[in-house]
Amino acid sequence: MIVKIMDPAGHSFPGVNYNDKKIDRGTGELMLMKNFPSFINESSGKEQVKNYLRAVSIGNKKVLKPQFHAMISTKFQQQSKEELTKIAENFMDEMKYGRQPYIVVFHKDTDNNHVHIVSTRVDKKTGKKINDSYERLKAQKALSLTMEKVYGIKQKEELNTLLRYKLSSLHQLETLLGRSGYKLIKNKQVENDLDILKNGVIQLTISGSQIVFNKNNIDNRTKQIKAILSKYKDIYCNKVFKVEDNRKKESMLPKEEVTEGDNDSKMKIAFESELQKKLKDVFGIDIVFHSKEAQNPFGYTLIDHKTQRVFKGSEILKMNALFEFSSEKINKKLFEILKDYNIPNEESKKILIEFLNKKYQEVEIKDFMLFENRGKKDLETYRKVQFEVKDFIKNQKNTNDEKKISIFKGEDGKTYAIHTRFHYIGELQSLIGEKEYQRFLKPIRVSEVRVQNNESKEKTDLSKAVNELLFELMKSSGSAKDPAENELKKRRKKRR
């Protein structure tokens, strides 16, 4: 979960226009309008919303750029639009904007669910400017408090747990904290004190004398870890590739709204492999590579979360005996998308690689970049995939679904569906059911439908002509009875 504060804007409130365009295009949805008068509601136009925000702001002529515009984003679809709206509402309370008029608009035009919030920096009641000093830092803290309030995520408890790990150097402590999104720096006021930050906000200050370093001895757990590494390097792919994280270029925000000089704009390099991920997921063994200037790693740290110990990697197993390094690279955003796909079998993996290489032509996705992941997603996501794939197959019409749903035939003879929004690949038959699948395999061709329609029309026309002829005969006989019935009576009289 991340929050970004856009640069302040003037009395035209361009943030309202920006979100209104998203709504008009069908990629945005108005989720909440709060603290507006009753005559301004969900059915009001953007001009009414802007005029009200302008009216609140115009009283303080000193505030030349009154617009407050923030964005809160989750990773992929981890939070729904309703959950993000609740988070946005609590976030505005923490930012002291809870009583201000503001809108919350959900956007679904990227891989990550996110909401935009637009309000005014001029206090609705007092007419004074709401304090915006260190606003970006306040936003990080406000989001942290919001997550604690909504989900019970308590960073202090997490930090206290990390600080109980056994380690042998300050560098290992930095690595351990960094793996959880924290940063360790020297305190500017007290020489031996250290500050622990997250998103630029100080979470805790500790004394250097409080840190206890322990030398790792070879024991049963060390031998067990070595045995695990030796065994699983032959089961899972141990090829390491480079992941480049350039947040400024990959940002979901419009270019003009990205702040220059943002620390996130610096390129960050990480090294990944399937073996590395499996060791963490299955055994709680986290491996962190160390490198300089984007060169291949010169060493690694091993974090054993099971026993809360940190090792120098070479103490367990030499790095080159465990991993194979490649020159291949991929950007962070695409890598996260690849990791999120479920991969039930090798055939689906082949299909997915072929599909993704056509979709993302700027880089060639290699087999070893796609990790084994047999999960079926949570039930709610699975049901959404089922519904949308069924609807797509049933209607077979040109809709936006064609941009996110693709059908492929595998070499194993099975048909697979790929849903790009939910990062899902699965057998079509199990997704839509046997009945719909058989219809899909034997669809009625358009030409056949036309022939059937023509035949039906011809039968209808013939029947109509016969009925009209009979009616004319009835009229000419002067009887309302069927002439065939009169003929039958004549024959009966002759027999007598």
HUVEN-V268312 format. One record per residue. RES is the residue in one letter. PHI is phi in radians with two decimals (none if undefined). OMEGA is omega in radians with two decimals (none if undefined). Layout:
BEGIN
res:RES phi:PHI omega:OMEGA
res:RES phi:PHI omega:OMEGA
END
This chain:
BEGIN
res:M phi:none omega:3.12
res:I phi:-2.29 omega:3.05
res:V phi:-2.26 omega:3.08
res:K phi:-2.30 omega:3.08
res:I phi:-1.75 omega:3.13
res:M phi:-1.35 omega:3.08
res:D phi:-1.11 omega:3.10
res:P phi:-1.01 omega:3.13
res:A phi:-2.32 omega:-3.02
res:G phi:-1.38 omega:-3.03
res:H phi:-1.24 omega:3.09
res:S phi:-1.41 omega:3.13
res:F phi:0.81 omega:-3.12
res:P phi:-1.09 omega:3.12
res:G phi:-1.09 omega:3.10
res:V phi:-1.19 omega:3.10
res:N phi:-1.05 omega:-3.11
res:Y phi:-1.01 omega:-3.12
res:N phi:-1.30 omega:3.11
res:D phi:-1.13 omega:3.10
res:K phi:-1.11 omega:3.11
res:K phi:-1.07 omega:3.14
res:I phi:-1.13 omega:3.14
res:D phi:-1.07 omega:-3.13
res:R phi:-1.40 omega:-3.13
res:G phi:1.49 omega:3.12
res:T phi:-1.81 omega:3.11
res:G phi:-2.35 omega:-3.14
res:E phi:-2.50 omega:3.10
res:L phi:-1.23 omega:-3.07
res:M phi:-1.77 omega:-3.03
res:L phi:-2.72 omega:2.94
res:M phi:-2.19 omega:-3.02
res:K phi:-2.20 omega:3.05
res:N phi:1.17 omega:2.99
res:F phi:-1.64 omega:3.05
res:P phi:-1.13 omega:-3.01
res:S phi:-1.06 omega:-3.10
res:F phi:-1.40 omega:3.03
res:I phi:-2.02 omega:-3.07
res:N phi:-2.46 omega:-3.05
res:E phi:-1.06 omega:-3.13
res:S phi:-1.56 omega:-3.13
res:S phi:-1.29 omega:3.10
res:G phi:-1.41 omega:-3.11
res:K phi:-1.09 omega:-3.13
res:E phi:-1.14 omega:3.11
res:Q phi:-1.13 omega:3.11
res:V phi:-1.10 omega:-3.14
res:K phi:-1.11 omega:-3.13
res:N phi:-1.09 omega:3.12
res:Y phi:-1.21 omega:3.10
res:L phi:-1.07 omega:3.11
res:R phi:-1.16 omega:-3.13
res:A phi:-1.12 omega:3.09
res:V phi:-1.16 omega:-3.02
res:S phi:-1.48 omega:-2.96
res:I phi:-1.18 omega:-3.13
res:G phi:-1.15 omega:3.12
res:N phi:-1.86 omega:-3.07
res:K phi:-1.23 omega:3.14
res:K phi:-1.28 omega:-3.12
res:V phi:-1.55 omega:-3.08
res:L phi:-1.41 omega:-3.13
res:K phi:-2.21 omega:-3.02
res:P phi:-1.43 omega:-3.05
res:Q phi:-1.19 omega:2.97
res:F phi:-1.86 omega:-3.08
res:H phi:-2.41 omega:-3.13
res:A phi:-2.26 omega:3.09
res:M phi:-2.29 omega:3.07
res:I phi:-2.08 omega:-3.05
res:S phi:-2.22 omega:3.04
res:T phi:-1.93 omega:3.12
res:K phi:-1.37 omega:-3.11
res:F phi:0.97 omega:-3.12
res:Q phi:-2.01 omega:-3.10
res:Q phi:-1.07 omega:3.04
res:Q phi:-2.05 omega:3.13
res:S phi:-1.38 omega:3.13
res:K phi:-1.11 omega:3.10
res:E phi:-1.20 omega:3.12
res:E phi:-1.14 omega:3.12
res:L phi:-1.13 omega:3.09
res:T phi:-1.14 omega:3.10
res:K phi:-1.12 omega:3.10
res:I phi:-1.11 omega:3.14
res:A phi:-1.07 omega:-3.13
res:E phi:-1.12 omega:3.11
res:N phi:-1.20 omega:3.10
res:F phi:-1.06 omega:3.14
res:M phi:-1.13 omega:3.05
res:D phi:-1.10 omega:-3.12
res:E phi:-1.17 omega:3.14
res:M phi:-1.49 omega:-3.13
res:K phi:1.21 omega:3.07
res:Y phi:-1.93 omega:-3.03
res:G phi:-1.05 omega:-3.11
res:R phi:-1.77 omega:3.13
res:Q phi:-1.45 omega:3.00
res:P phi:-1.23 omega:3.11
res:Y phi:-2.70 omega:3.09
res:I phi:-2.05 omega:3.05
res:V phi:-2.18 omega:-3.11
res:V phi:-2.11 omega:3.12
res:F phi:-1.51 omega:3.11
res:H phi:-1.97 omega:3.13
res:K phi:-2.24 omega:-3.08
res:D phi:-1.76 omega:3.08
res:T phi:-2.32 omega:3.09
res:D phi:-1.18 omega:-3.08
res:N phi:-1.85 omega:2.99
res:N phi:-1.06 omega:3.11
res:H phi:-2.73 omega:3.10
res:V phi:-2.17 omega:3.02
res:H phi:-1.93 omega:3.14
res:I phi:-2.13 omega:3.13
res:V phi:-2.21 omega:3.14
res:S phi:-2.63 omega:3.09
res:T phi:-2.09 omega:-3.13
res:R phi:-1.44 omega:3.12
res:V phi:-1.63 omega:-3.09
res:D phi:-1.03 omega:-3.06
res:K phi:-1.06 omega:-3.05
res:K phi:-1.63 omega:-3.04
res:T phi:-1.61 omega:-3.08
res:G phi:1.38 omega:3.13
res:K phi:-1.57 omega:3.12
res:K phi:-1.32 omega:3.06
res:I phi:-1.25 omega:-3.07
res:N phi:-1.03 omega:-3.14
res:D phi:-2.02 omega:3.09
res:S phi:-1.13 omega:-3.14
res:Y phi:0.90 omega:-3.00
res:E phi:-1.08 omega:-3.11
res:R phi:-1.17 omega:3.08
res:L phi:-1.21 omega:3.11
res:K phi:-1.08 omega:-3.12
res:A phi:-1.11 omega:3.12
res:Q phi:-1.10 omega:3.14
res:K phi:-1.18 omega:3.13
res:A phi:-1.09 omega:3.11
res:L phi:-1.16 omega:3.11
res:S phi:-1.07 omega:3.12
res:L phi:-1.16 omega:3.12
res:T phi:-1.12 omega:3.14
res:M phi:-1.11 omega:3.09
res:E phi:-1.16 omega:-3.12
res:K phi:-1.22 omega:-3.06
res:V phi:-1.40 omega:-3.02
res:Y phi:-2.03 omega:3.14
res:G phi:1.26 omega:3.12
res:I phi:-1.44 omega:-3.07
res:K phi:-1.88 omega:-3.06
res:Q phi:-1.24 omega:-3.13
res:K phi:-1.12 omega:3.11
res:E phi:-1.15 omega:3.11
res:E phi:-1.09 omega:3.13
res:L phi:-1.10 omega:-3.14
res:N phi:-1.06 omega:3.10
res:T phi:-1.15 omega:-3.14
res:L phi:-1.11 omega:-3.11
res:L phi:-1.26 omega:3.09
res:R phi:-1.58 omega:3.13
res:Y phi:-1.14 omega:3.08
res:K phi:-1.54 omega:-3.12
res:L phi:-2.54 omega:-3.02
res:S phi:-2.00 omega:-3.14
res:S phi:-2.75 omega:3.09
res:L phi:-1.16 omega:3.11
res:H phi:-1.08 omega:3.11
res:Q phi:-1.17 omega:3.08
res:L phi:-1.15 omega:3.09
res:E phi:-1.04 omega:-3.14
res:T phi:-1.13 omega:-3.14
res:L phi:-1.06 omega:-3.13
res:L phi:-1.18 omega:-3.13
res:G phi:-1.08 omega:-3.14
res:R phi:-1.16 omega:3.13
res:S phi:-1.84 omega:3.06
res:G phi:1.57 omega:-3.14
res:Y phi:-1.77 omega:3.11
res:K phi:-2.29 omega:-3.13
res:L phi:-1.88 omega:3.12
res:I phi:-2.33 omega:3.10
res:K phi:-1.31 omega:3.07
res:N phi:-1.24 omega:-3.05
res:K phi:-1.33 omega:-3.07
res:Q phi:-1.79 omega:-3.12
res:V phi:-1.92 omega:-2.97
res:E phi:-1.00 omega:-3.05
res:N phi:-1.61 omega:-3.13
res:D phi:-1.51 omega:3.13
res:L phi:-2.21 omega:3.10
res:D phi:-1.75 omega:3.05
res:I phi:-1.90 omega:-3.07
res:L phi:-1.98 omega:2.96
res:K phi:-2.45 omega:-3.07
res:N phi:0.97 omega:3.08
res:G phi:1.45 omega:-3.10
res:V phi:-1.83 omega:3.12
res:I phi:-1.19 omega:3.13
res:Q phi:-1.69 omega:-3.07
res:L phi:-2.85 omega:3.03
res:T phi:-2.05 omega:-3.13
res:I phi:-2.17 omega:3.09
res:S phi:-1.51 omega:3.13
res:G phi:-1.04 omega:-3.13
res:S phi:-1.26 omega:3.13
res:Q phi:-1.37 omega:-3.08
res:I phi:-1.40 omega:-3.14
res:V phi:-1.89 omega:3.12
res:F phi:-1.77 omega:-3.14
res:N phi:-2.21 omega:3.08
res:K phi:-1.42 omega:-3.13
res:N phi:-1.34 omega:3.08
res:N phi:-1.80 omega:3.09
res:I phi:-1.31 omega:-3.13
res:D phi:-2.34 omega:-3.09
res:N phi:-1.09 omega:-3.13
res:R phi:-1.18 omega:3.10
res:T phi:-1.05 omega:3.11
res:K phi:-1.13 omega:3.14
res:Q phi:-1.15 omega:3.12
res:I phi:-1.09 omega:3.12
res:K phi:-1.07 omega:3.13
res:A phi:-1.15 omega:3.11
res:I phi:-1.11 omega:-3.14
res:L phi:-1.07 omega:-3.11
res:S phi:-1.12 omega:-3.11
res:K phi:-1.31 omega:-2.97
res:Y phi:-1.44 omega:3.06
res:K phi:-1.22 omega:3.09
res:D phi:-1.66 omega:-3.13
res:I phi:-1.72 omega:-3.14
res:Y phi:-1.92 omega:-3.10
res:C phi:-1.12 omega:-3.10
res:N phi:-1.82 omega:-3.13
res:K phi:-1.35 omega:-3.07
res:V phi:-1.78 omega:3.09
res:F phi:-2.29 omega:-3.04
res:K phi:-1.65 omega:3.08
res:V phi:-2.06 omega:-3.10
res:E phi:-1.75 omega:-3.11
res:D phi:-2.02 omega:3.09
res:N phi:-1.98 omega:-2.98
res:R phi:-1.18 omega:-3.13
res:K phi:-1.18 omega:-3.13
res:K phi:-1.27 omega:-3.06
res:E phi:-1.58 omega:-3.09
res:S phi:-1.04 omega:3.10
res:M phi:-1.38 omega:-3.08
res:L phi:-1.42 omega:3.06
res:P phi:-1.03 omega:-3.05
res:K phi:-1.00 omega:-3.07
res:E phi:-1.23 omega:-3.10
res:E phi:-1.75 omega:3.10
res:V phi:-1.43 omega:-3.08
res:T phi:-1.29 omega:3.10
res:E phi:-1.19 omega:3.11
res:G phi:1.42 omega:3.11
res:D phi:-1.11 omega:-3.12
res:N phi:-1.07 omega:-3.12
res:D phi:-1.20 omega:-3.10
res:S phi:-1.31 omega:3.14
res:K phi:-1.30 omega:3.13
res:M phi:-1.19 omega:3.08
res:K phi:-2.03 omega:-3.09
res:I phi:-2.00 omega:3.03
res:A phi:-2.35 omega:3.13
res:F phi:-2.13 omega:-3.03
res:E phi:-2.33 omega:3.00
res:S phi:-2.74 omega:3.13
res:E phi:-1.11 omega:3.12
res:L phi:-1.02 omega:3.14
res:Q phi:-1.02 omega:-3.12
res:K phi:-1.17 omega:-3.11
res:K phi:-1.14 omega:3.12
res:L phi:-1.08 omega:3.14
res:K phi:-1.29 omega:-3.08
res:D phi:-1.16 omega:-3.03
res:V phi:-1.58 omega:-3.00
res:F phi:-1.99 omega:-3.11
res:G phi:1.24 omega:3.13
res:I phi:-1.81 omega:-3.08
res:D phi:-1.80 omega:-3.12
res:I phi:-1.93 omega:-3.12
res:V phi:-2.08 omega:-3.14
res:F phi:-1.47 omega:3.09
res:H phi:-2.12 omega:-3.13
res:S phi:-2.55 omega:3.10
res:K phi:-2.23 omega:3.05
res:E phi:0.89 omega:3.05
res:A phi:1.11 omega:3.07
res:Q phi:-1.39 omega:3.10
res:N phi:-1.02 omega:-3.09
res:P phi:-1.00 omega:3.06
res:F phi:-1.80 omega:-3.14
res:G phi:-3.08 omega:3.12
res:Y phi:-2.61 omega:3.05
res:T phi:-1.92 omega:3.12
res:L phi:-1.97 omega:3.11
res:I phi:-1.88 omega:3.13
res:D phi:-1.76 omega:-3.08
res:H phi:-1.24 omega:-3.13
res:K phi:-1.15 omega:-3.13
res:T phi:-1.86 omega:3.13
res:Q phi:0.96 omega:3.12
res:R phi:-2.29 omega:3.12
res:V phi:-2.09 omega:-3.09
res:F phi:-2.10 omega:2.85
res:K phi:-1.30 omega:-2.99
res:G phi:-0.93 omega:-3.08
res:S phi:-1.15 omega:3.08
res:E phi:-1.20 omega:-3.12
res:I phi:-1.72 omega:-3.12
res:L phi:-2.75 omega:-3.13
res:K phi:-1.02 omega:-3.04
res:M phi:-1.04 omega:-3.10
res:N phi:-1.22 omega:3.06
res:A phi:-1.45 omega:-3.08
res:L phi:-1.82 omega:-3.05
res:F phi:-2.18 omega:3.03
res:E phi:-2.04 omega:-3.04
res:F phi:-1.73 omega:3.12
res:S phi:-2.05 omega:3.12
res:S phi:-1.66 omega:-3.10
res:E phi:-1.23 omega:3.13
res:K phi:-2.50 omega:-3.11
res:I phi:-2.65 omega:3.13
res:N phi:-1.45 omega:-3.00
res:K phi:-1.04 omega:-3.08
res:K phi:-1.07 omega:3.14
res:L phi:-1.16 omega:3.14
res:F phi:-1.08 omega:3.12
res:E phi:-1.13 omega:3.09
res:I phi:-1.14 omega:3.13
res:L phi:-1.05 omega:-3.11
res:K phi:-1.11 omega:-3.03
res:D phi:-1.45 omega:3.12
res:Y phi:-1.26 omega:2.97
res:N phi:-1.43 omega:-3.14
res:I phi:-2.28 omega:-3.05
res:P phi:-1.25 omega:-3.12
res:N phi:-2.77 omega:-3.09
res:E phi:-1.15 omega:-3.13
res:E phi:-1.12 omega:3.12
res:S phi:-1.15 omega:3.10
res:K phi:-1.15 omega:3.11
res:K phi:-1.07 omega:-3.13
res:I phi:-1.10 omega:-3.11
res:L phi:-1.13 omega:3.11
res:I phi:-1.09 omega:3.12
res:E phi:-1.07 omega:-3.13
res:F phi:-1.13 omega:-3.09
res:L phi:-1.17 omega:3.11
res:N phi:-1.18 omega:3.05
res:K phi:-1.34 omega:-3.11
res:K phi:-1.29 omega:-3.12
res:Y phi:-1.95 omega:-3.03
res:Q phi:-1.37 omega:-3.11
res:E phi:-1.29 omega:3.13
res:V phi:-2.55 omega:3.09
res:E phi:-1.58 omega:-3.12
res:I phi:-1.46 omega:-3.12
res:K phi:-1.56 omega:-3.13
res:D phi:-0.97 omega:-3.06
res:F phi:-1.33 omega:3.09
res:M phi:-1.48 omega:-3.12
res:L phi:-1.83 omega:-3.03
res:F phi:-1.48 omega:3.06
res:E phi:-1.07 omega:-3.13
res:N phi:-2.69 omega:-3.02
res:R phi:-1.60 omega:-3.12
res:G phi:-1.12 omega:-3.13
res:K phi:-1.73 omega:-3.06
res:K phi:1.25 omega:3.08
res:D phi:-1.25 omega:-3.02
res:L phi:-1.06 omega:-3.13
res:E phi:-1.09 omega:3.12
res:T phi:-1.13 omega:3.14
res:Y phi:-1.04 omega:3.13
res:R phi:-1.15 omega:3.11
res:K phi:-1.13 omega:3.10
res:V phi:-1.07 omega:3.12
res:Q phi:-0.98 omega:-3.09
res:F phi:-1.06 omega:-3.07
res:E phi:-1.25 omega:3.10
res:V phi:-1.20 omega:3.09
res:K phi:-1.03 omega:-3.13
res:D phi:-1.11 omega:3.13
res:F phi:-1.12 omega:-3.13
res:I phi:-1.17 omega:-3.08
res:K phi:-1.17 omega:-3.05
res:N phi:-1.47 omega:-3.14
res:Q phi:0.82 omega:-3.13
res:K phi:-2.20 omega:-3.11
res:N phi:-1.32 omega:3.11
res:T phi:-2.29 omega:3.09
res:N phi:-1.12 omega:3.14
res:D phi:-1.06 omega:-3.12
res:E phi:-1.13 omega:3.13
res:K phi:-1.38 omega:-3.07
res:K phi:-2.06 omega:3.14
res:I phi:-2.15 omega:3.12
res:S phi:-2.31 omega:-3.13
res:I phi:-1.99 omega:-3.12
res:F phi:-2.30 omega:3.05
res:K phi:-1.74 omega:-3.12
res:G phi:-1.53 omega:3.10
res:E phi:-1.16 omega:3.12
res:D phi:-1.44 omega:3.12
res:G phi:1.51 omega:-3.13
res:K phi:-1.58 omega:3.12
res:T phi:-1.81 omega:-3.09
res:Y phi:-2.09 omega:3.06
res:A phi:-1.98 omega:3.08
res:I phi:-2.02 omega:3.10
res:H phi:-1.94 omega:-3.01
res:T phi:-1.30 omega:-3.14
res:R phi:-1.24 omega:-3.12
res:F phi:-1.68 omega:3.08
res:H phi:0.92 omega:-3.05
res:Y phi:-2.26 omega:2.98
res:I phi:-2.29 omega:-3.13
res:G phi:-2.81 omega:3.12
res:E phi:-1.18 omega:-3.09
res:L phi:-1.09 omega:-3.09
res:Q phi:-1.04 omega:-3.13
res:S phi:-1.28 omega:-3.13
res:L phi:-1.34 omega:-3.02
res:I phi:-1.87 omega:3.13
res:G phi:1.60 omega:-3.04
res:E phi:-1.10 omega:-3.07
res:K phi:-1.09 omega:-3.13
res:E phi:-1.18 omega:3.14
res:Y phi:-1.16 omega:3.12
res:Q phi:-1.15 omega:3.06
res:R phi:-1.14 omega:3.13
res:F phi:-1.13 omega:-3.12
res:L phi:-1.19 omega:-3.12
res:K phi:-2.16 omega:-3.12
res:P phi:-1.24 omega:3.05
res:I phi:-1.37 omega:-3.12
res:R phi:-1.19 omega:-3.13
res:V phi:-1.05 omega:-3.13
res:S phi:-1.10 omega:3.13
res:E phi:-1.13 omega:3.12
res:V phi:-1.10 omega:-3.14
res:R phi:-1.14 omega:3.12
res:V phi:-1.07 omega:3.14
res:Q phi:-1.06 omega:3.14
res:N phi:-1.13 omega:3.14
res:N phi:-1.14 omega:3.13
res:E phi:-1.10 omega:3.13
res:S phi:-1.11 omega:3.14
res:K phi:-1.14 omega:-3.14
res:E phi:-1.11 omega:3.11
res:K phi:-1.09 omega:-3.14
res:T phi:-1.12 omega:-3.14
res:D phi:-1.12 omega:3.14
res:L phi:-1.11 omega:3.13
res:S phi:-1.08 omega:-3.14
res:K phi:-1.14 omega:-3.14
res:A phi:-1.12 omega:3.12
res:V phi:-1.08 omega:-3.14
res:N phi:-1.08 omega:3.14
res:E phi:-1.15 omega:3.12
res:L phi:-1.11 omega:3.11
res:L phi:-1.07 omega:-3.13
res:F phi:-1.12 omega:3.13
res:E phi:-1.14 omega:3.11
res:L phi:-1.10 omega:3.12
res:M phi:-1.09 omega:-3.13
res:K phi:-1.18 omega:-3.08
res:S phi:-1.21 omega:3.13
res:S phi:-1.41 omega:3.13
res:G phi:1.30 omega:3.13
res:S phi:-2.22 omega:3.12
res:A phi:-1.48 omega:-3.11
res:K phi:-1.49 omega:3.10
res:D phi:-1.12 omega:3.12
res:P phi:-1.02 omega:3.09
res:A phi:-1.12 omega:3.14
res:E phi:-1.20 omega:3.10
res:N phi:-1.11 omega:3.14
res:E phi:-1.11 omega:3.13
res:L phi:-1.13 omega:-3.14
res:K phi:-1.15 omega:3.12
res:K phi:-1.06 omega:-3.14
res:R phi:-1.13 omega:-3.13
res:R phi:-1.13 omega:3.13
res:K phi:-1.15 omega:3.13
res:K phi:-1.08 omega:-3.13
res:R phi:-1.15 omega:-3.13
res:R phi:-1.27 omega:none
END
